[in-house]
Amino acid sequence: MISIGGGVGFLAGKVGYQVGVALSENVIILWAVLFIPAFFLVVGFHEAGHALAGILVKFDFRMYVVGPFMWEKGEASWKFKWNKNVNTAGGVVLCMPTGSENLKNRFSIYAGGGPIASLVLAGLSYLIYYVLSPFVIGYLFLLIVFLSLVIFLVTIIPLHMGGFTSDGGRVLNLQRGGDKARFELLILKIISSSAGGLRPSLLNTTELEEALTLAKKLQAPFGVYLHSYFHQAAWDLGDLEAAEKHLSNYVSEIESIPAGIKNAVWLDAAFFFALAKKDIARADYYWNQFTPSAIIPKAQIFATEAAMLSLKNQREDSIIKLESSIKEMPNILDRGIGVALLEKMNSLKVHLN
């Protein structure tokens, strides 16, 4: 991959230099001024391809992110937020799988929707460039062609980096069968079950154990997130010792998690030690590592603050945060986690009253 990338980079640089020499000053200024808007357009079209494919295979379309812009599906309507998470600034679409029927092919279509959309945009933009090439504005579409092809290549080549697998990698893993396909399917089933409203204690333990075994065998980076499901399941069952053990495993592997998503781990830890273990020192420690972001549900942030304020005997402030958490519950993407969280907040409410 390094050799191929070096060769492609050399050729692109050579061609780019030759094109640059031949371009007028007006075209270069146009590209410099409109590069960022063109990039966001290209990324947005790519993510829209995922969203459309997800809708076609009957996934639940929940979130759309392009650069600093984020739209999230709430209980009644879509809401706009500013995205301050660098990890998702390159574009993200969240479509939650519904049901497990033919999940391998449905998710493959969803994953492939983005690269196909980028290829379509490149083709359409080239046609527009061909028509408008006598005019300076036509070169804007040539820039879009180049960016779309880059996005297509980067996402279609099977790669894994920074905690994420490329679209092509996901499709390949699912379609070629074997342990990797089984692992991908197990993860999708776990996510879809929880997102569909199945509380943690009711998740299929056999499938969780199988997924963890395969994650270790395959050294799959996504395996680290299984600790979260085990932690939530044990806590929901009332086994605090097991819940703490799984949480400890989760925290110990935090360096393998993308920076923006680490905040979810810190929040889980702060909430557990505040509400379940009544250990304000450890809760404060993890809370101080946490930075809020638009992709982390407010309900979970407010719940953690409510639990910590309760331990500090700040009853009135705790009740305010608790009520805010309950109000935000319908906006939690993972409905199974939401069911368990609402129960915990109701128990805390009884205690405070």
N, C-alpha and C positions, 0 to 999 in steps of 0.2 A: 504494500500500500504506500509506503514511503517512496519507493522508486517510481511508481505510477504517478503519485501526487507531484513528485519533483518534475517528472517529464511533462505533465499537463501544465504545471506552473510555468515551466520554461517556455513552452509553446504559447501559452496565454500571454505571458509577458512580451514575447517577441512580436506576436500579432498585435497586441495592444499598443506597443511602441510604434509599429508601422502605421496603425490606424490613427494614433494620436498625432503623428507627424502630418498626416494627410487631412486632419480635421481642422476646421476653422476655429478661430478664437471664440466665436459665439457659441459653438457646439460645446466646447470645453467648459465655458461658463455655465451653460444650461445644465450640463451633467453635474457640475460642482454644486449648483444651487438646489437641484431637484434629486440628488442622489438619495438622501434620507427618505423623502416622501415616496420615491420609487421603490426603495427597499421595503418600506412598510406595506406598500401596495402588493408587492410580490409575496411577502410573508403572509399578508392577510388573505390573498387568493389561495395560497397553499393550505392554510388552516381552514378556509371555507370549504376546500375540497374534502378534508377530513370530516367536517361537520355535515356536509351534504351526504357523504357516504354513510356516516353514522345514522343519519335520519332514514336513509333508504333501507338500512338493515334493522331498523326499529330500535336503535339505541336511544337512550335518554340524553339529549343534547343539553348540557348544563353550564358550560363556560366557554368563552371565546376571548383570547388574549392576543393582542398584537402590539409589541413594543410597550409603551406606557399606558395603553388603553385596555381596559378589561370590561367585559359584559358578563354578568352572572345571572343565572335564572333563579329568581326567588320564588316564594310561594305563589304569588299572584302574577308577577310580571318580571321582565328582564330589568336588571339594574346596572348602571354604569359605575365603575370605580377606577381610580388611578392605580396602575400596577407599579409597585416600587420594588418588585422582586427581580433581580438581575437574571436569575436562572430561567425565568419564564418570559423574559423580554424578547427572546427570539421568536415567540409565538407559541401558543398552546391552545388546543381545543380539548375539552373534556366531554366525552360522550360515555355515559355509564351503560355497560351491557345489561340488557333485560332478558332474564331467562338464560338457560344454558343450551337450548336447542341449536344445533349446527353452529356452535360458537366459534369453532376454528375458522370456518369460511367467512362468517359474518365479520369477525374481527380482522381477518386478512383484507377484506374489502374496505373496512374502515381505515386500516393502516395504509393501504395503497391509495386511498383517495387523495391524499396530499400531493405525493409525487406526480400522479396523473394530472391533477389540477395545474401544477407548475408547468408540466409539459404542454398542456393546452394553452396556458397563458403565453408561453414562449411562442407557440405557433401563431396565435391570434395577433400578438404584438408584432411579429415579423411581417405579417400581411399588412398591418397598419403602417409600419415603417416603409414597406415597399411602395405603398400608395403615396405616403407623405415625404418620401426621401428628398424631393427637391426643396423642401422647407426645413428650417432649423428644428422646428418642433418634432419632426419625424424622428430625429435622433434620440428623443426621449424614449421612444418605443424600442429603439435598438438597445438602449441601456436596460430596459425591462426584459428584453430577450436574454441578454447576458446574465442578469441576476436570476431570472427564472431557471435557466439551465444550470446555474451553479447550485441553486436550492434543490433542483431535481437530482443532480448527481450526488450531493451530500446526503440526501435522505434516502435515495434508492440503494446506495451501496451498503451492504450489511456491515455495520460498525457498532461498537459499543464504546462510549466514552463519557466521563463525568457522571456516571450513574444512570445514563440514558442509553437506550438501544434505538438505532435508526429505524425508520419505517420499513426499509427493505429487510433489516435484520429481524424485525418482528414477524413479517410475512414468511421469511425463509424458515425461521424457527418453527412456526406453526405448520407449514405445509410439508416439510421434509420428514415429519414424524419422529419417533424415538423419544428419548428422555427430555430433550429440549421442548418438543411439542407438548408432551405431557405436562411439563412444568408450567409452560405458558398457559395451558388450558386450566390447570388447577388454580393458578393465580387469578385468572379471569373469573372462574366460578366463585372463588372466595370473595373477590371484589364485588361481583354482581349480586351475590347473596346478601352481603352486608349493606350495599347501597340500596338494595330493594327493601330493606327494613328488618332483616333478620338480626336480632340482637346478638352480641358477641358470644354469649353462653350457649347459643343454639347453632353456632357454626359447626360444620362437619369436622370433628376432631381428627378423624382418619385422614381426610384430605389435607388438613393442615400439617399433620405429621409427615405424610408422603411428600408434600411440597417442600418441607424443611429438609428431608433426607435428600431429595433431588437437588435442592439448592446447594447443599454441601458437596454432593457428588460433582455437580456441574460448575461449582464455584460461581454460581449465578449472583450478580450484584443485587438483584431484587430480593434475594433471600433475606436480607437484613430487615425488610419491612414485615416479614412474618412474625418477628418478635413482638411487634405491635399488636398483631391479631391475637397471639398467645397471651400477651399481657392483658388485653381488654377482656378476653374470654375468661381468664382466671379470676380477674377482679369481679366480673359480672357474676361468677359462681360463688364469690365470697372467699376464695382462697387467696388471701393477701400475701402469704409467703411465696406461692408460685408466681403471683402477679409481680412481686418485687424482683424475683429472680429473672423473669422474662424482660422486665424493664431494664434491669442491670445489663443484660445481654444486648438489648437495643442501644443503650447509651454507650456501651463499650465499643460498638462498631460504628459509631456516629461519623467517623472520618471517611467512611465509604459512601456517605450520603451527600448529595449535592447541597451546597451551602444554604440555599433558600429553604430547603425542606428540613434542615436540621432544627429549625425553629419549632416544628411540630413535635420533635422529640423532647426538646427542653420543656415545652408546654405540658406534654403528657407527664413528664417526671414531676414538674412542679405541682400539678393538679393531684397526682397520686399521693405525694408525700404530705400535701396539705389536707386533703379530704380523708384519705384512707389511713395514713400512718400518724396523722396529727403531729408531724415533725416540721415545725416552722423553719428551723435552721436550714434543713435540706431543701425545703420548698423554696425558700428565698434564694438559695444558691442556684437552683435551676431556673428560677424566674429571672434572675439577673443575666442569665445567658440568652434569654428569649427576646426576640425582636418581632413585634407584630407585623404582619404582612396581609395583603388583600386576599391571599389564597387560604388563609387560616380562618375558619369560621369564628365570628365574634362570640357566638354562644359558648364556645370552649374557653375563650379568653376571659369572658365575664364570669364563667363558672369557676375558673381558677382563682380569679381575684376575690370572688365571694367566699371561697373556702379559706383563703389566706387571711382575709379580713375577719372572718369568724374566729380563727385561731388567735388573732390579735385582740379579740374582744371588742372589735369595732362593729357592733351589731347592726346599727342603722345603715352604715355604708355597705355592709355585707348583704343586707336585704335588698338594697338598691341594685347591686351588681347581680344578685340572684334573679331578681325580676327581669333585668335586662337580658340575662342569659336565656330564661324561659321564653321571652318575647322573640329571641333570635333563633330558637330551635327549628322552626320550619325551613330555615335557610341552610341547614347543615346538609351537605351533599351526601354524606354517608348516613343514611337514615337509621341503620342498625345501631351505630354509635350514638345517634341522637336519641333513640329509645332508652338506652342505658343511661345516658347523661341526664335526660329528663327525670328519670327515677331517682338518680342521685341528688338532683337539685330539689326535688320534692321532699326527700328525706332531710336534707339540710334545712329546708324551710320549716319543717316540723320542729327540728331542733332549735332553730332561732326563735320560733314563736313560743 
